[in-house]
Amino acid sequence: MARVTIEDCLDKVPSRFALVHMAAHRARQLLKGARPFVDSDNKAVVTSLREIAAGAVLAAIEGEETESRPLPPEEAAETSGGSETPS
């Protein structure tokens, strides 16, 4: 899978500060057992950045927690390279 870049993520997040906050929060969720929304064999932080770049994790609105949502099946197939059938 191609590298995830900060620029990919900043297209979805208003600032670098918000990106760091979102990635850290989502990485903690993943470490506690949350199911990843994108296929990744990487560590939780990289997986969280891949999710943000894919639009699977939405930015919080002033004081609200980070909202996570699954990708629609067609987007999930594109993100994973189409090798997995959604269940």
PyMOL Python script that loads the backbone (N, CA, C, O; Angstrom):
from pymol import cmd

cmd.read_pdbstr("""\
ATOM      1  N   MET A   1       0.843  -1.177   0.000  1.00  0.00           N
ATOM      2  CA  MET A   1       0.000   0.000   0.000  1.00  0.00           C
ATOM      3  C   MET A   1       0.891   1.243   0.000  1.00  0.00           C
ATOM      4  O   MET A   1       1.938   1.246   0.646  1.00  0.00           O
ATOM      5  N   ALA A   2       0.499   2.278  -0.701  1.00  0.00           N
ATOM      6  CA  ALA A   2       1.265   3.515  -0.776  1.00  0.00           C
ATOM      7  C   ALA A   2       1.353   4.181   0.591  1.00  0.00           C
ATOM      8  O   ALA A   2       0.518   3.964   1.469  1.00  0.00           O
ATOM      9  N   ARG A   3       2.372   4.984   0.740  1.00  0.00           N
ATOM     10  CA  ARG A   3       2.546   5.701   2.004  1.00  0.00           C
ATOM     11  C   ARG A   3       1.420   6.707   2.198  1.00  0.00           C
ATOM     12  O   ARG A   3       0.925   7.304   1.242  1.00  0.00           O
ATOM     13  N   VAL A   4       1.030   6.880   3.444  1.00  0.00           N
ATOM     14  CA  VAL A   4       0.063   7.918   3.778  1.00  0.00           C
ATOM     15  C   VAL A   4       0.872   9.179   4.087  1.00  0.00           C
ATOM     16  O   VAL A   4       1.874   9.115   4.799  1.00  0.00           O
ATOM     17  N   THR A   5       0.439  10.320   3.555  1.00  0.00           N
ATOM     18  CA  THR A   5       1.160  11.566   3.802  1.00  0.00           C
ATOM     19  C   THR A   5       0.301  12.513   4.625  1.00  0.00           C
ATOM     20  O   THR A   5      -0.924  12.394   4.671  1.00  0.00           O
ATOM     21  N   ILE A   6       0.964  13.442   5.262  1.00  0.00           N
ATOM     22  CA  ILE A   6       0.265  14.458   6.043  1.00  0.00           C
ATOM     23  C   ILE A   6      -0.665  15.254   5.127  1.00  0.00           C
ATOM     24  O   ILE A   6      -1.773  15.611   5.526  1.00  0.00           O
ATOM     25  N   GLU A   7      -0.222  15.530   3.913  1.00  0.00           N
ATOM     26  CA  GLU A   7      -1.043  16.297   2.973  1.00  0.00           C
ATOM     27  C   GLU A   7      -2.339  15.562   2.633  1.00  0.00           C
ATOM     28  O   GLU A   7      -3.386  16.189   2.472  1.00  0.00           O
ATOM     29  N   ASP A   8      -2.269  14.228   2.524  1.00  0.00           N
ATOM     30  CA  ASP A   8      -3.483  13.440   2.278  1.00  0.00           C
ATOM     31  C   ASP A   8      -4.482  13.649   3.408  1.00  0.00           C
ATOM     32  O   ASP A   8      -5.683  13.783   3.174  1.00  0.00           O
ATOM     33  N   CYS A   9      -3.974  13.676   4.622  1.00  0.00           N
ATOM     34  CA  CYS A   9      -4.834  13.824   5.797  1.00  0.00           C
ATOM     35  C   CYS A   9      -5.350  15.247   5.944  1.00  0.00           C
ATOM     36  O   CYS A   9      -6.493  15.455   6.351  1.00  0.00           O
ATOM     37  N   LEU A  10      -4.506  16.240   5.612  1.00  0.00           N
ATOM     38  CA  LEU A  10      -4.910  17.640   5.767  1.00  0.00           C
ATOM     39  C   LEU A  10      -6.012  18.038   4.792  1.00  0.00           C
ATOM     40  O   LEU A  10      -6.654  19.072   4.976  1.00  0.00           O
ATOM     41  N   ASP A  11      -6.239  17.231   3.757  1.00  0.00           N
ATOM     42  CA  ASP A  11      -7.378  17.473   2.871  1.00  0.00           C
ATOM     43  C   ASP A  11      -8.691  17.230   3.607  1.00  0.00           C
ATOM     44  O   ASP A  11      -9.729  17.764   3.218  1.00  0.00           O
ATOM     45  N   LYS A  12      -8.650  16.425   4.672  1.00  0.00           N
ATOM     46  CA  LYS A  12      -9.856  16.045   5.408  1.00  0.00           C
ATOM     47  C   LYS A  12      -9.987  16.752   6.756  1.00  0.00           C
ATOM     48  O   LYS A  12     -11.066  16.758   7.349  1.00  0.00           O
ATOM     49  N   VAL A  13      -8.888  17.353   7.248  1.00  0.00           N
ATOM     50  CA  VAL A  13      -8.832  17.925   8.592  1.00  0.00           C
ATOM     51  C   VAL A  13      -8.424  19.391   8.475  1.00  0.00           C
ATOM     52  O   VAL A  13      -7.574  19.727   7.650  1.00  0.00           O
ATOM     53  N   PRO A  14      -9.018  20.274   9.291  1.00  0.00           N
ATOM     54  CA  PRO A  14      -8.762  21.704   9.139  1.00  0.00           C
ATOM     55  C   PRO A  14      -7.351  22.174   9.505  1.00  0.00           C
ATOM     56  O   PRO A  14      -6.911  23.199   8.983  1.00  0.00           O
ATOM     57  N   SER A  15      -6.625  21.470  10.377  1.00  0.00           N
ATOM     58  CA  SER A  15      -5.296  21.936  10.785  1.00  0.00           C
ATOM     59  C   SER A  15      -4.422  20.765  11.221  1.00  0.00           C
ATOM     60  O   SER A  15      -4.912  19.667  11.481  1.00  0.00           O
ATOM     61  N   ARG A  16      -3.125  21.021  11.296  1.00  0.00           N
ATOM     62  CA  ARG A  16      -2.191  19.990  11.753  1.00  0.00           C
ATOM     63  C   ARG A  16      -2.463  19.613  13.205  1.00  0.00           C
ATOM     64  O   ARG A  16      -2.356  18.444  13.576  1.00  0.00           O
ATOM     65  N   PHE A  17      -2.815  20.601  14.026  1.00  0.00           N
ATOM     66  CA  PHE A  17      -3.133  20.322  15.426  1.00  0.00           C
ATOM     67  C   PHE A  17      -4.317  19.362  15.512  1.00  0.00           C
ATOM     68  O   PHE A  17      -4.276  18.383  16.257  1.00  0.00           O
ATOM     69  N   ALA A  18      -5.360  19.644  14.755  1.00  0.00           N
ATOM     70  CA  ALA A  18      -6.537  18.771  14.760  1.00  0.00           C
ATOM     71  C   ALA A  18      -6.174  17.376  14.255  1.00  0.00           C
ATOM     72  O   ALA A  18      -6.685  16.377  14.761  1.00  0.00           O
ATOM     73  N   LEU A  19      -5.299  17.311  13.267  1.00  0.00           N
ATOM     74  CA  LEU A  19      -4.866  16.018  12.732  1.00  0.00           C
ATOM     75  C   LEU A  19      -4.154  15.197  13.800  1.00  0.00           C
ATOM     76  O   LEU A  19      -4.438  14.009  13.956  1.00  0.00           O
ATOM     77  N   VAL A  20      -3.234  15.813  14.534  1.00  0.00           N
ATOM     78  CA  VAL A  20      -2.515  15.104  15.595  1.00  0.00           C
ATOM     79  C   VAL A  20      -3.492  14.622  16.656  1.00  0.00           C
ATOM     80  O   VAL A  20      -3.397  13.489  17.126  1.00  0.00           O
ATOM     81  N   HIS A  21      -4.426  15.481  17.030  1.00  0.00           N
ATOM     82  CA  HIS A  21      -5.417  15.123  18.046  1.00  0.00           C
ATOM     83  C   HIS A  21      -6.280  13.949  17.573  1.00  0.00           C
ATOM     84  O   HIS A  21      -6.491  12.988  18.313  1.00  0.00           O
ATOM     85  N   MET A  22      -6.769  14.034  16.351  1.00  0.00           N
ATOM     86  CA  MET A  22      -7.622  12.968  15.814  1.00  0.00           C
ATOM     87  C   MET A  22      -6.872  11.653  15.688  1.00  0.00           C
ATOM     88  O   MET A  22      -7.388  10.600  16.061  1.00  0.00           O
ATOM     89  N   ALA A  23      -5.645  11.712  15.158  1.00  0.00           N
ATOM     90  CA  ALA A  23      -4.866  10.490  14.957  1.00  0.00           C
ATOM     91  C   ALA A  23      -4.553   9.825  16.291  1.00  0.00           C
ATOM     92  O   ALA A  23      -4.635   8.602  16.408  1.00  0.00           O
ATOM     93  N   ALA A  24      -4.197  10.617  17.293  1.00  0.00           N
ATOM     94  CA  ALA A  24      -3.885  10.055  18.614  1.00  0.00           C
ATOM     95  C   ALA A  24      -5.125   9.439  19.248  1.00  0.00           C
ATOM     96  O   ALA A  24      -5.061   8.354  19.827  1.00  0.00           O
ATOM     97  N   HIS A  25      -6.247  10.131  19.138  1.00  0.00           N
ATOM     98  CA  HIS A  25      -7.496   9.632  19.722  1.00  0.00           C
ATOM     99  C   HIS A  25      -7.917   8.328  19.053  1.00  0.00           C
ATOM    100  O   HIS A  25      -8.289   7.367  19.726  1.00  0.00           O
ATOM    101  N   ARG A  26      -7.856   8.304  17.732  1.00  0.00           N
ATOM    102  CA  ARG A  26      -8.253   7.095  17.003  1.00  0.00           C
ATOM    103  C   ARG A  26      -7.268   5.949  17.256  1.00  0.00           C
ATOM    104  O   ARG A  26      -7.677   4.792  17.351  1.00  0.00           O
ATOM    105  N   ALA A  27      -5.973   6.266  17.365  1.00  0.00           N
ATOM    106  CA  ALA A  27      -4.978   5.227  17.657  1.00  0.00           C
ATOM    107  C   ALA A  27      -5.265   4.590  19.015  1.00  0.00           C
ATOM    108  O   ALA A  27      -5.141   3.375  19.169  1.00  0.00           O
ATOM    109  N   ARG A  28      -5.649   5.406  20.000  1.00  0.00           N
ATOM    110  CA  ARG A  28      -6.016   4.852  21.314  1.00  0.00           C
ATOM    111  C   ARG A  28      -7.224   3.935  21.195  1.00  0.00           C
ATOM    112  O   ARG A  28      -7.268   2.879  21.826  1.00  0.00           O
ATOM    113  N   GLN A  29      -8.208   4.332  20.387  1.00  0.00           N
ATOM    114  CA  GLN A  29      -9.380   3.475  20.179  1.00  0.00           C
ATOM    115  C   GLN A  29      -8.956   2.142  19.575  1.00  0.00           C
ATOM    116  O   GLN A  29      -9.432   1.089  19.999  1.00  0.00           O
ATOM    117  N   LEU A  30      -8.071   2.179  18.596  1.00  0.00           N
ATOM    118  CA  LEU A  30      -7.605   0.949  17.948  1.00  0.00           C
ATOM    119  C   LEU A  30      -6.844   0.069  18.934  1.00  0.00           C
ATOM    120  O   LEU A  30      -7.018  -1.150  18.937  1.00  0.00           O
ATOM    121  N   LEU A  31      -6.006   0.671  19.763  1.00  0.00           N
ATOM    122  CA  LEU A  31      -5.245  -0.096  20.749  1.00  0.00           C
ATOM    123  C   LEU A  31      -6.146  -0.747  21.793  1.00  0.00           C
ATOM    124  O   LEU A  31      -5.802  -1.779  22.370  1.00  0.00           O
ATOM    125  N   LYS A  32      -7.307  -0.128  22.027  1.00  0.00           N
ATOM    126  CA  LYS A  32      -8.266  -0.692  22.988  1.00  0.00           C
ATOM    127  C   LYS A  32      -9.170  -1.734  22.344  1.00  0.00           C
ATOM    128  O   LYS A  32     -10.058  -2.276  23.002  1.00  0.00           O
ATOM    129  N   GLY A  33      -8.951  -2.018  21.061  1.00  0.00           N
ATOM    130  CA  GLY A  33      -9.702  -3.090  20.418  1.00  0.00           C
ATOM    131  C   GLY A  33     -10.717  -2.672  19.380  1.00  0.00           C
ATOM    132  O   GLY A  33     -11.439  -3.523  18.860  1.00  0.00           O
ATOM    133  N   ALA A  34     -10.799  -1.376  19.056  1.00  0.00           N
ATOM    134  CA  ALA A  34     -11.731  -0.934  18.017  1.00  0.00           C
ATOM    135  C   ALA A  34     -11.330  -1.555  16.683  1.00  0.00           C
ATOM    136  O   ALA A  34     -10.146  -1.753  16.409  1.00  0.00           O
ATOM    137  N   ARG A  35     -12.310  -1.854  15.873  1.00  0.00           N
ATOM    138  CA  ARG A  35     -12.060  -2.470  14.568  1.00  0.00           C
ATOM    139  C   ARG A  35     -11.610  -1.396  13.573  1.00  0.00           C
ATOM    140  O   ARG A  35     -12.274  -0.368  13.440  1.00  0.00           O
ATOM    141  N   PRO A  36     -10.500  -1.618  12.877  1.00  0.00           N
ATOM    142  CA  PRO A  36     -10.047  -0.630  11.885  1.00  0.00           C
ATOM    143  C   PRO A  36     -11.000  -0.572  10.692  1.00  0.00           C
ATOM    144  O   PRO A  36     -11.590  -1.582  10.308  1.00  0.00           O
ATOM    145  N   PHE A  37     -11.143   0.616  10.112  1.00  0.00           N
ATOM    146  CA  PHE A  37     -12.025   0.820   8.966  1.00  0.00           C
ATOM    147  C   PHE A  37     -11.314   0.617   7.635  1.00  0.00           C
ATOM    148  O   PHE A  37     -11.962   0.543   6.591  1.00  0.00           O
ATOM    149  N   VAL A  38      -9.993   0.526   7.664  1.00  0.00           N
ATOM    150  CA  VAL A  38      -9.218   0.255   6.450  1.00  0.00           C
ATOM    151  C   VAL A  38      -8.279  -0.908   6.731  1.00  0.00           C
ATOM    152  O   VAL A  38      -7.880  -1.128   7.874  1.00  0.00           O
ATOM    153  N   ASP A  39      -7.929  -1.649   5.692  1.00  0.00           N
ATOM    154  CA  ASP A  39      -6.974  -2.744   5.849  1.00  0.00           C
ATOM    155  C   ASP A  39      -5.584  -2.153   6.032  1.00  0.00           C
ATOM    156  O   ASP A  39      -5.135  -1.336   5.228  1.00  0.00           O
ATOM    157  N   SER A  40      -4.906  -2.572   7.098  1.00  0.00           N
ATOM    158  CA  SER A  40      -3.561  -2.083   7.350  1.00  0.00           C
ATOM    159  C   SER A  40      -2.841  -3.049   8.269  1.00  0.00           C
ATOM    160  O   SER A  40      -3.396  -3.494   9.274  1.00  0.00           O
ATOM    161  N   ASP A  41      -1.621  -3.368   7.927  1.00  0.00           N
ATOM    162  CA  ASP A  41      -0.781  -4.208   8.779  1.00  0.00           C
ATOM    163  C   ASP A  41       0.171  -3.350   9.599  1.00  0.00           C
ATOM    164  O   ASP A  41       1.135  -3.854  10.174  1.00  0.00           O
ATOM    165  N   ASN A  42      -0.106  -2.047   9.648  1.00  0.00           N
ATOM    166  CA  ASN A  42       0.759  -1.109  10.341  1.00  0.00           C
ATOM    167  C   ASN A  42       0.345  -0.926  11.794  1.00  0.00           C
ATOM    168  O   ASN A  42      -0.662  -1.467  12.249  1.00  0.00           O
ATOM    169  N   LYS A  43       1.150  -0.149  12.508  1.00  0.00           N
ATOM    170  CA  LYS A  43       0.839   0.174  13.895  1.00  0.00           C
ATOM    171  C   LYS A  43      -0.404   1.061  13.939  1.00  0.00           C
ATOM    172  O   LYS A  43      -0.831   1.605  12.921  1.00  0.00           O
ATOM    173  N   ALA A  44      -0.974   1.196  15.135  1.00  0.00           N
ATOM    174  CA  ALA A  44      -2.239   1.914  15.319  1.00  0.00           C
ATOM    175  C   ALA A  44      -2.180   3.354  14.814  1.00  0.00           C
ATOM    176  O   ALA A  44      -3.150   3.834  14.227  1.00  0.00           O
ATOM    177  N   VAL A  45      -1.075   4.046  15.029  1.00  0.00           N
ATOM    178  CA  VAL A  45      -0.981   5.450  14.599  1.00  0.00           C
ATOM    179  C   VAL A  45      -1.046   5.553  13.079  1.00  0.00           C
ATOM    180  O   VAL A  45      -1.748   6.415  12.550  1.00  0.00           O
ATOM    181  N   VAL A  46      -0.330   4.694  12.378  1.00  0.00           N
ATOM    182  CA  VAL A  46      -0.344   4.722  10.912  1.00  0.00           C
ATOM    183  C   VAL A  46      -1.724   4.319  10.399  1.00  0.00           C
ATOM    184  O   VAL A  46      -2.229   4.908   9.443  1.00  0.00           O
ATOM    185  N   THR A  47      -2.331   3.322  11.027  1.00  0.00           N
ATOM    186  CA  THR A  47      -3.682   2.912  10.635  1.00  0.00           C
ATOM    187  C   THR A  47      -4.658   4.064  10.823  1.00  0.00           C
ATOM    188  O   THR A  47      -5.513   4.295   9.968  1.00  0.00           O
ATOM    189  N   SER A  48      -4.540   4.794  11.933  1.00  0.00           N
ATOM    190  CA  SER A  48      -5.442   5.924  12.170  1.00  0.00           C
ATOM    191  C   SER A  48      -5.244   6.999  11.103  1.00  0.00           C
ATOM    192  O   SER A  48      -6.221   7.595  10.649  1.00  0.00           O
ATOM    193  N   LEU A  49      -4.011   7.255  10.696  1.00  0.00           N
ATOM    194  CA  LEU A  49      -3.761   8.232   9.631  1.00  0.00           C
ATOM    195  C   LEU A  49      -4.336   7.754   8.299  1.00  0.00           C
ATOM    196  O   LEU A  49      -4.875   8.557   7.537  1.00  0.00           O
ATOM    197  N   ARG A  50      -4.227   6.466   8.012  1.00  0.00           N
ATOM    198  CA  ARG A  50      -4.823   5.916   6.785  1.00  0.00           C
ATOM    199  C   ARG A  50      -6.346   6.098   6.811  1.00  0.00           C
ATOM    200  O   ARG A  50      -6.947   6.434   5.791  1.00  0.00           O
ATOM    201  N   GLU A  51      -6.964   5.877   7.967  1.00  0.00           N
ATOM    202  CA  GLU A  51      -8.410   6.053   8.102  1.00  0.00           C
ATOM    203  C   GLU A  51      -8.804   7.510   7.883  1.00  0.00           C
ATOM    204  O   GLU A  51      -9.798   7.794   7.214  1.00  0.00           O
ATOM    205  N   ILE A  52      -8.029   8.430   8.444  1.00  0.00           N
ATOM    206  CA  ILE A  52      -8.320   9.855   8.273  1.00  0.00           C
ATOM    207  C   ILE A  52      -8.188  10.234   6.803  1.00  0.00           C
ATOM    208  O   ILE A  52      -9.057  10.922   6.267  1.00  0.00           O
ATOM    209  N   ALA A  53      -7.125   9.802   6.147  1.00  0.00           N
ATOM    210  CA  ALA A  53      -6.920  10.112   4.726  1.00  0.00           C
ATOM    211  C   ALA A  53      -8.040   9.540   3.862  1.00  0.00           C
ATOM    212  O   ALA A  53      -8.415  10.135   2.852  1.00  0.00           O
ATOM    213  N   ALA A  54      -8.578   8.379   4.261  1.00  0.00           N
ATOM    214  CA  ALA A  54      -9.667   7.746   3.507  1.00  0.00           C
ATOM    215  C   ALA A  54     -11.026   8.365   3.815  1.00  0.00           C
ATOM    216  O   ALA A  54     -12.013   8.052   3.150  1.00  0.00           O
ATOM    217  N   GLY A  55     -11.085   9.242   4.819  1.00  0.00           N
ATOM    218  CA  GLY A  55     -12.351   9.862   5.192  1.00  0.00           C
ATOM    219  C   GLY A  55     -13.201   9.000   6.098  1.00  0.00           C
ATOM    220  O   GLY A  55     -14.393   9.264   6.257  1.00  0.00           O
ATOM    221  N   ALA A  56     -12.615   7.974   6.698  1.00  0.00           N
ATOM    222  CA  ALA A  56     -13.370   7.070   7.566  1.00  0.00           C
ATOM    223  C   ALA A  56     -13.507   7.609   8.979  1.00  0.00           C
ATOM    224  O   ALA A  56     -14.333   7.121   9.751  1.00  0.00           O
ATOM    225  N   VAL A  57     -12.707   8.612   9.328  1.00  0.00           N
ATOM    226  CA  VAL A  57     -12.784   9.237  10.648  1.00  0.00           C
ATOM    227  C   VAL A  57     -13.059  10.712  10.410  1.00  0.00           C
ATOM    228  O   VAL A  57     -12.326  11.371   9.672  1.00  0.00           O
ATOM    229  N   LEU A  58     -14.091  11.225  11.019  1.00  0.00           N
ATOM    230  CA  LEU A  58     -14.503  12.604  10.804  1.00  0.00           C
ATOM    231  C   LEU A  58     -13.959  13.519  11.888  1.00  0.00           C
ATOM    232  O   LEU A  58     -13.759  13.089  13.024  1.00  0.00           O
ATOM    233  N   ALA A  59     -13.718  14.781  11.541  1.00  0.00           N
ATOM    234  CA  ALA A  59     -13.241  15.769  12.509  1.00  0.00           C
ATOM    235  C   ALA A  59     -14.330  16.079  13.525  1.00  0.00           C
ATOM    236  O   ALA A  59     -15.513  16.142  13.191  1.00  0.00           O
ATOM    237  N   ALA A  60     -13.911  16.271  14.764  1.00  0.00           N
ATOM    238  CA  ALA A  60     -14.844  16.630  15.829  1.00  0.00           C
ATOM    239  C   ALA A  60     -15.216  18.107  15.698  1.00  0.00           C
ATOM    240  O   ALA A  60     -14.462  18.904  15.140  1.00  0.00           O
ATOM    241  N   ILE A  61     -16.386  18.450  16.219  1.00  0.00           N
ATOM    242  CA  ILE A  61     -16.831  19.836  16.211  1.00  0.00           C
ATOM    243  C   ILE A  61     -16.704  20.365  17.634  1.00  0.00           C
ATOM    244  O   ILE A  61     -17.391  19.878  18.532  1.00  0.00           O
ATOM    245  N   GLU A  62     -15.854  21.336  17.854  1.00  0.00           N
ATOM    246  CA  GLU A  62     -15.605  21.975  19.135  1.00  0.00           C
ATOM    247  C   GLU A  62     -16.025  21.196  20.370  1.00  0.00           C
ATOM    248  O   GLU A  62     -17.176  21.267  20.799  1.00  0.00           O
ATOM    249  N   GLY A  63     -15.103  20.467  20.927  1.00  0.00           N
ATOM    250  CA  GLY A  63     -15.327  19.785  22.193  1.00  0.00           C
ATOM    251  C   GLY A  63     -15.969  18.415  22.089  1.00  0.00           C
ATOM    252  O   GLY A  63     -15.999  17.681  23.077  1.00  0.00           O
ATOM    253  N   GLU A  64     -16.481  18.048  20.931  1.00  0.00           N
ATOM    254  CA  GLU A  64     -17.064  16.719  20.779  1.00  0.00           C
ATOM    255  C   GLU A  64     -15.952  15.717  20.537  1.00  0.00           C
ATOM    256  O   GLU A  64     -14.866  16.079  20.084  1.00  0.00           O
ATOM    257  N   GLU A  65     -16.224  14.462  20.838  1.00  0.00           N
ATOM    258  CA  GLU A  65     -15.223  13.427  20.588  1.00  0.00           C
ATOM    259  C   GLU A  65     -15.129  13.133  19.095  1.00  0.00           C
ATOM    260  O   GLU A  65     -16.044  13.427  18.326  1.00  0.00           O
ATOM    261  N   THR A  66     -13.999  12.547  18.705  1.00  0.00           N
ATOM    262  CA  THR A  66     -13.806  12.152  17.311  1.00  0.00           C
ATOM    263  C   THR A  66     -14.848  11.108  16.937  1.00  0.00           C
ATOM    264  O   THR A  66     -15.050  10.135  17.664  1.00  0.00           O
ATOM    265  N   GLU A  67     -15.493  11.308  15.824  1.00  0.00           N
ATOM    266  CA  GLU A  67     -16.513  10.365  15.369  1.00  0.00           C
ATOM    267  C   GLU A  67     -15.901   9.436  14.336  1.00  0.00           C
ATOM    268  O   GLU A  67     -15.251   9.883  13.392  1.00  0.00           O
ATOM    269  N   SER A  68     -16.111   8.162  14.520  1.00  0.00           N
ATOM    270  CA  SER A  68     -15.631   7.177  13.557  1.00  0.00           C
ATOM    271  C   SER A  68     -16.829   6.552  12.868  1.00  0.00           C
ATOM    272  O   SER A  68     -17.865   6.324  13.492  1.00  0.00           O
ATOM    273  N   ARG A  69     -16.686   6.279  11.591  1.00  0.00           N
ATOM    274  CA  ARG A  69     -17.771   5.628  10.868  1.00  0.00           C
ATOM    275  C   ARG A  69     -17.171   4.685   9.842  1.00  0.00           C
ATOM    276  O   ARG A  69     -16.094   4.950   9.307  1.00  0.00           O
ATOM    277  N   PRO A  70     -17.853   3.594   9.564  1.00  0.00           N
ATOM    278  CA  PRO A  70     -17.341   2.690   8.536  1.00  0.00           C
ATOM    279  C   PRO A  70     -17.519   3.305   7.151  1.00  0.00           C
ATOM    280  O   PRO A  70     -18.456   4.065   6.910  1.00  0.00           O
ATOM    281  N   LEU A  71     -16.619   2.970   6.263  1.00  0.00           N
ATOM    282  CA  LEU A  71     -16.743   3.413   4.882  1.00  0.00           C
ATOM    283  C   LEU A  71     -17.863   2.647   4.198  1.00  0.00           C
ATOM    284  O   LEU A  71     -18.100   1.485   4.529  1.00  0.00           O
ATOM    285  N   PRO A  72     -18.560   3.272   3.247  1.00  0.00           N
ATOM    286  CA  PRO A  72     -19.508   2.510   2.433  1.00  0.00           C
ATOM    287  C   PRO A  72     -18.749   1.394   1.720  1.00  0.00           C
ATOM    288  O   PRO A  72     -17.564   1.557   1.427  1.00  0.00           O
ATOM    289  N   PRO A  73     -19.399   0.260   1.431  1.00  0.00           N
ATOM    290  CA  PRO A  73     -18.709  -0.894   0.838  1.00  0.00           C
ATOM    291  C   PRO A  73     -17.884  -0.569  -0.404  1.00  0.00           C
ATOM    292  O   PRO A  73     -16.784  -1.099  -0.562  1.00  0.00           O
ATOM    293  N   GLU A  74     -18.395   0.297  -1.293  1.00  0.00           N
ATOM    294  CA  GLU A  74     -17.642   0.596  -2.507  1.00  0.00           C
ATOM    295  C   GLU A  74     -16.365   1.377  -2.200  1.00  0.00           C
ATOM    296  O   GLU A  74     -15.346   1.161  -2.856  1.00  0.00           O
ATOM    297  N   GLU A  75     -16.400   2.287  -1.208  1.00  0.00           N
ATOM    298  CA  GLU A  75     -15.191   3.018  -0.824  1.00  0.00           C
ATOM    299  C   GLU A  75     -14.219   2.103  -0.098  1.00  0.00           C
ATOM    300  O   GLU A  75     -13.008   2.214  -0.289  1.00  0.00           O
ATOM    301  N   ALA A  76     -14.728   1.205   0.726  1.00  0.00           N
ATOM    302  CA  ALA A  76     -13.870   0.271   1.457  1.00  0.00           C
ATOM    303  C   ALA A  76     -13.118  -0.625   0.476  1.00  0.00           C
ATOM    304  O   ALA A  76     -11.943  -0.923   0.684  1.00  0.00           O
ATOM    305  N   ALA A  77     -13.787  -1.052  -0.587  1.00  0.00           N
ATOM    306  CA  ALA A  77     -13.143  -1.900  -1.589  1.00  0.00           C
ATOM    307  C   ALA A  77     -12.029  -1.139  -2.305  1.00  0.00           C
ATOM    308  O   ALA A  77     -10.972  -1.703  -2.585  1.00  0.00           O
ATOM    309  N   GLU A  78     -12.265   0.149  -2.602  1.00  0.00           N
ATOM    310  CA  GLU A  78     -11.240   0.962  -3.252  1.00  0.00           C
ATOM    311  C   GLU A  78     -10.043   1.152  -2.334  1.00  0.00           C
ATOM    312  O   GLU A  78      -8.899   1.067  -2.782  1.00  0.00           O
ATOM    313  N   THR A  79     -10.293   1.411  -1.050  1.00  0.00           N
ATOM    314  CA  THR A  79      -9.230   1.662  -0.081  1.00  0.00           C
ATOM    315  C   THR A  79      -8.382   0.429   0.143  1.00  0.00           C
ATOM    316  O   THR A  79      -7.162   0.527   0.270  1.00  0.00           O
ATOM    317  N   SER A  80      -9.023  -0.739   0.194  1.00  0.00           N
ATOM    318  CA  SER A  80      -8.278  -1.975   0.457  1.00  0.00           C
ATOM    319  C   SER A  80      -7.708  -2.584  -0.820  1.00  0.00           C
ATOM    320  O   SER A  80      -7.089  -3.647  -0.781  1.00  0.00           O
ATOM    321  N   GLY A  81      -7.912  -1.928  -1.926  1.00  0.00           N
ATOM    322  CA  GLY A  81      -7.402  -2.451  -3.190  1.00  0.00           C
ATOM    323  C   GLY A  81      -8.363  -3.408  -3.855  1.00  0.00           C
ATOM    324  O   GLY A  81      -8.022  -4.036  -4.857  1.00  0.00           O
ATOM    325  N   GLY A  82      -9.582  -3.529  -3.302  1.00  0.00           N
ATOM    326  CA  GLY A  82     -10.599  -4.365  -3.900  1.00  0.00           C
ATOM    327  C   GLY A  82     -10.417  -5.841  -3.673  1.00  0.00           C
ATOM    328  O   GLY A  82     -11.132  -6.646  -4.268  1.00  0.00           O
ATOM    329  N   SER A  83      -9.462  -6.228  -2.812  1.00  0.00           N
ATOM    330  CA  SER A  83      -9.181  -7.649  -2.625  1.00  0.00           C
ATOM    331  C   SER A  83     -10.079  -8.316  -1.601  1.00  0.00           C
ATOM    332  O   SER A  83     -10.074  -9.539  -1.469  1.00  0.00           O
ATOM    333  N   GLU A  84     -10.840  -7.529  -0.887  1.00  0.00           N
ATOM    334  CA  GLU A  84     -11.675  -8.113   0.159  1.00  0.00           C
ATOM    335  C   GLU A  84     -13.141  -7.839  -0.136  1.00  0.00           C
ATOM    336  O   GLU A  84     -13.499  -6.731  -0.536  1.00  0.00           O
ATOM    337  N   THR A  85     -13.973  -8.819   0.055  1.00  0.00           N
ATOM    338  CA  THR A  85     -15.402  -8.670  -0.140  1.00  0.00           C
ATOM    339  C   THR A  85     -16.022  -8.193   1.157  1.00  0.00           C
ATOM    340  O   THR A  85     -15.806  -8.831   2.187  1.00  0.00           O
ATOM    341  N   PRO A  86     -16.799  -7.081   1.165  1.00  0.00           N
ATOM    342  CA  PRO A  86     -17.423  -6.608   2.395  1.00  0.00           C
ATOM    343  C   PRO A  86     -18.407  -7.638   2.927  1.00  0.00           C
ATOM    344  O   PRO A  86     -19.097  -8.312   2.162  1.00  0.00           O
ATOM    345  N   SER A  87     -18.460  -7.746   4.241  1.00  0.00           N
ATOM    346  CA  SER A  87     -19.385  -8.713   4.830  1.00  0.00           C
ATOM    347  C   SER A  87     -20.531  -8.040   5.520  1.00  0.00           C
ATOM    348  O   SER A  87     -21.402  -8.714   6.070  1.00  0.00           O
TER     349      SER A  87
END
""", "prot")
cmd.dss("prot")
cmd.show_as("cartoon", "prot")
cmd.util.cbc("prot")
cmd.orient("prot")
